[in-house]
Amino acid sequence: MEGNDTDEAFTAFVAAHSPSLRRTAYLLTGSTGAAEDLLQDALVRTWLGWQRVVPATAAAYTRRVLVNLATDRWRRRRYRTVTLDGGERWADPTAERAFGAVDDQTFIVEQLAALSPRERAIIVLRYYHDLAEDDVAETVGCSVGTVKSTCSRALARLRTRAEAAQLTRRNLR
């Protein structure tokens, strides 16, 4: 691709996939601000490697960059804890509508934030993006067995916390 063709292809990719990538970044970080920063960094890295990216797999490539950057930030302990701003609203209206069917999106995001970054990445990729275990393993950089066991443990933790929250809500009524 020549310069303008490359620019146009990348611009079209960003326009088509930004809402989905923004939601993924939010689920990985638990904060709109951190998600915007993470997405911006991922798009810069994707742009730098755009000549090597196959157009059919550009979204998967960028999701991999998102997961790697989120993991790098966690390892550097730059973001020690994930805090959620209670009144936080999405800058992109389509991002908020994606959670419209969920009664308590804040609860779900808080539960994801309680998981380790690797558990969160595996759950988001496996269930939000509906990727197969092989694809999740490739994206996260681990074995399929690790994906299965980590997913199982994370789901058990989420289930336990959800049941406890449900009991608490019943007792408050």
C-alpha positions as CSV (number, residue, x, y, z in Angstrom):
1,M,0.0,0.0,0.0
2,E,1.1,3.5,-0.8
3,G,1.1,6.3,1.8
4,N,-2.5,7.6,1.3
5,D,-3.9,4.1,0.8
6,T,-2.3,3.1,4.1
7,D,-3.7,6.1,5.9
8,E,-7.2,5.5,4.5
9,A,-7.1,1.8,5.4
10,F,-6.0,2.6,9.0
11,T,-8.6,5.4,9.3
12,A,-11.3,3.0,8.1
13,F,-10.1,0.3,10.5
14,V,-10.2,2.8,13.5
15,A,-13.6,4.1,12.5
16,A,-15.1,0.6,12.2
17,H,-13.5,-1.0,15.3
18,S,-13.0,1.8,17.9
19,P,-16.3,1.2,19.8
20,S,-15.5,-2.5,20.3
21,L,-11.9,-1.9,21.1
22,R,-12.9,0.9,23.6
23,R,-15.2,-1.5,25.4
24,T,-12.5,-4.1,25.5
25,A,-10.1,-1.6,27.0
26,Y,-12.7,-0.5,29.5
27,L,-13.3,-4.1,30.6
28,L,-9.5,-4.6,30.9
29,T,-8.9,-1.5,33.0
30,G,-12.2,-0.7,34.7
31,S,-11.8,3.0,34.1
32,T,-12.8,5.2,31.2
33,G,-9.7,7.3,31.4
34,A,-7.3,4.4,31.6
35,A,-9.3,2.7,28.8
36,E,-8.9,5.7,26.6
37,D,-5.2,5.9,27.3
38,L,-4.8,2.2,26.7
39,L,-6.7,2.3,23.4
40,Q,-4.7,5.3,22.2
41,D,-1.4,3.5,23.0
42,A,-2.7,0.3,21.3
43,L,-3.7,2.2,18.1
44,V,-0.3,3.9,18.0
45,R,1.4,0.5,18.2
46,T,-1.0,-0.9,15.6
47,W,-0.3,2.0,13.3
48,L,3.5,1.5,13.7
49,G,3.1,-2.1,12.6
50,W,0.3,-1.5,10.1
51,Q,2.5,-2.6,7.1
52,R,2.7,-6.1,8.8
53,V,-0.9,-6.3,9.8
54,V,-3.2,-8.5,7.7
55,P,-6.5,-6.5,7.2
56,A,-8.7,-9.5,8.0
57,T,-7.0,-10.0,11.4
58,A,-6.4,-6.3,12.3
59,A,-9.0,-6.3,15.1
60,A,-7.4,-9.4,16.7
61,Y,-4.0,-7.9,16.3
62,T,-5.1,-4.7,18.1
63,R,-6.9,-6.7,20.9
64,R,-3.6,-8.6,21.4
65,V,-1.8,-5.2,21.7
66,L,-4.5,-4.1,24.2
67,V,-4.0,-7.2,26.4
68,N,-0.2,-6.9,26.2
69,L,-0.2,-3.2,27.1
70,A,-2.7,-3.8,30.0
71,T,-0.4,-6.6,31.3
72,D,2.7,-4.4,30.9
73,R,1.0,-1.6,32.9
74,W,0.0,-4.0,35.6
75,R,3.5,-5.5,35.8
76,R,5.0,-2.0,36.2
77,R,2.6,-1.4,39.0
78,R,1.8,1.9,37.4
79,Y,-1.8,1.1,38.0
80,R,-1.7,-0.7,41.3
81,T,-5.5,-0.9,41.8
82,V,-8.4,-0.5,39.5
83,T,-10.8,2.1,40.7
84,L,-14.2,2.8,39.2
85,D,-15.6,6.3,39.1
86,G,-19.2,5.8,40.2
87,G,-20.6,8.6,38.0
88,E,-18.4,7.8,35.0
89,R,-20.2,8.0,31.7
90,W,-19.0,6.8,28.3
91,A,-17.8,9.4,25.8
92,D,-19.1,7.2,23.0
93,P,-22.9,6.7,23.2
94,T,-22.7,3.3,21.4
95,A,-20.3,2.0,24.1
96,E,-22.9,2.7,26.8
97,R,-25.7,1.1,24.7
98,A,-23.7,-2.1,24.5
99,F,-24.4,-2.7,28.1
100,G,-28.0,-1.6,27.9
101,A,-29.3,-5.2,28.4
102,V,-27.4,-5.5,31.6
103,D,-29.3,-4.2,34.6
104,D,-26.2,-3.4,36.7
105,Q,-23.2,-2.8,34.5
106,T,-21.3,-1.2,37.3
107,F,-21.5,-4.4,39.3
108,I,-20.2,-6.4,36.4
109,V,-17.3,-4.1,35.8
110,E,-16.5,-4.0,39.5
111,Q,-16.4,-7.8,39.6
112,L,-14.1,-7.9,36.6
113,A,-11.9,-5.3,38.3
114,A,-11.5,-7.6,41.3
115,L,-9.9,-10.2,39.1
116,S,-6.2,-10.2,38.3
117,P,-5.2,-8.7,34.9
118,R,-4.6,-12.1,33.3
119,E,-7.9,-13.5,34.6
120,R,-9.7,-10.3,33.4
121,A,-8.1,-10.6,30.0
122,I,-9.0,-14.2,29.6
123,I,-12.7,-13.7,30.7
124,V,-13.1,-10.7,28.5
125,L,-11.6,-12.4,25.4
126,R,-13.4,-15.7,26.0
127,Y,-16.9,-14.5,26.9
128,Y,-17.2,-10.9,25.7
129,H,-15.4,-11.4,22.4
130,D,-16.5,-15.1,22.2
131,L,-13.1,-16.3,21.2
132,A,-12.2,-20.0,21.3
133,E,-9.8,-21.2,23.9
134,D,-7.0,-21.6,21.3
135,D,-7.5,-18.0,20.2
136,V,-7.5,-16.7,23.8
137,A,-4.3,-18.7,24.5
138,E,-2.6,-17.2,21.5
139,T,-3.7,-13.7,22.3
140,V,-2.7,-13.9,26.0
141,G,0.5,-15.8,25.3
142,C,-0.2,-19.0,27.4
143,S,-1.3,-22.6,26.9
144,V,-4.8,-23.7,26.3
145,G,-4.7,-25.5,29.6
146,T,-3.8,-22.3,31.4
147,V,-6.8,-20.6,29.7
148,K,-9.1,-23.4,30.9
149,S,-7.9,-23.4,34.5
150,T,-7.6,-19.6,34.8
151,C,-11.1,-19.2,33.3
152,S,-12.5,-21.8,35.6
153,R,-11.0,-20.2,38.7
154,A,-12.0,-16.7,37.7
155,L,-15.6,-17.8,36.9
156,A,-15.8,-19.5,40.3
157,R,-14.7,-16.3,42.0
158,L,-17.2,-14.2,40.0
159,R,-19.9,-16.7,40.8
160,T,-19.1,-16.6,44.6
161,R,-19.0,-12.8,44.7
162,A,-22.3,-12.5,42.7
163,E,-24.1,-14.9,45.0
164,A,-22.8,-13.0,48.1
165,A,-24.0,-9.7,46.5
166,Q,-27.4,-11.2,45.8
167,L,-27.7,-12.4,49.4
168,T,-26.8,-9.0,50.6
169,R,-29.4,-7.3,48.4
170,R,-32.1,-9.7,49.6
171,N,-31.2,-8.9,53.2
172,L,-31.4,-5.2,52.6
173,R,-35.0,-5.4,51.3
